[in-house]
Amino acid sequence: MNFWQWVWILLWWFLFFAYLVILFQILSDLFRDSTLSGWWKAVWIVFLIVFPFLTALVYVVSRGKSMAERQEAAVRRARSETDSYIREVAGTKSAAEHIADAKALLDSGAINEDEFALLKAKALAA
């Protein structure tokens, strides 16, 4: 094989990979779209199998804007769920809750007055 044959093979592999990415984006968008009925989803999938390139082009042109909106909503939803999970796991407490926890430790004898004052100062500073 000469250099230009390698370039053509590389180009075709790139185009094939790009098509697969577009195909998976279309399929995930089809299943994400709750406004589209199951029959219409089936029609799109059949056309993607029978006329793959033309159907992908028509889908992106006709439904591209709503496709982007659904993707943006999914990203926003995932971000809010992640932020909620992080807040839940991190256990962000108010200063009053930190002081109450320190007071419970003081009352149980686990810490002394100086340690309680230090924890209280940290809670009020945060």
N, C-alpha and C positions, 0 to 999 in steps of 0.2 A: 504494500500500500504506500502510496506517495502522500505528501503533505496535504494536498487539496482533498484527497479522499477522507483523510482524518478530520479535516475542517468540516466537510459535509456531514460526516457521521456525527460529529459533535453538535452541529447545528440542528440536525434532525432529532437527536436525543434531547436537546434543550427545548425544541418545539413540542415534542411529545410530553415532556415533563410539565411544560406550561399548560398544555391542554388538560393533563390530568388534574392539575391544581384548579383550573377553571371548572372542570367537571365536578370535582368534589365540592367546590364552593356552591355550584348550582344545586347539587343534590342536598347539601346541608341546608341551603336556603329554602328549597322546596319543603323539606320536612319541618323547618322552623316556622313557615308561614301558616298561621292558624286560620287565615281568611280564605285560603284556597281549599276547595273540597278535595276529597280523596280521588275522585274521578279525574279532575284536572291534573292532579299530581301524577296519576298513572299515565295520562296522555303525554305530559311532558317527558316522563321517563321513557315511554315507548319511542317518542320522537328522538330522544337523546341516543337511543340504541340504533334506530334505523338511519337517521340523518344526523350524526353526532356534531359535526362542525357547524352546519347551518343552524341547527336547533340551539346550540350553545350561543351562537352569535345573536340569533333572534331573542333568546332569553335575556341576555345581557343588555341588549338594546331596549327591549320592551319593559323589563322589570328591574333594570339596574338601579334606579333611584330607590325603589322600595327595598331592594336587596341591601343597599347600603344602610338604609334606616333600620332594618331588622338586625343587621350586624352591629350597628351602633347601640341599639337597645340591649342586645345580648351582652355586649361588652360592659355597658353601664350597669346592668343587673349583676353580672359577675363581680364587678368592682365593688358594688354596694354589699353584696354577700360576703366578699372577702374582708372588707372593712368591718362589717358587723362581727364576723368571726374573730378577727384580730382584737376588737374591743372586748368581746366576750372572754377570750382566752387571757388577754392582758389583765383583765379585771380592774379596769380603771375605776378607782373609788374617789369619792370626794374627801376633802380634808377632814370633815367631821367623821366620816367612816374610819379613816386611818387613826384618828384620835380615839375613837370608841374602841377600836381593836387594841390600841396600845393601853388604854385604860383597863380593858379586860385582862391583858397580860400582867399589868401592875397589880390588879386585884387578886389574880391567881398566884402571885409571888414569882412569876417567871422573870420579871425585870424589876429593877429598883427605881427609885424616884428620879435619879439622874438620867437613866436610860429612857424613862417615860418623858422627861422634859426634852431630851434630844429628839425622840420620835415625834413629839408634838411640834417642835420647832421645824423639823423637816416637812411635816404635813402642812403646816401653815405657810412655809416658804414655797411649796410647790404649786 
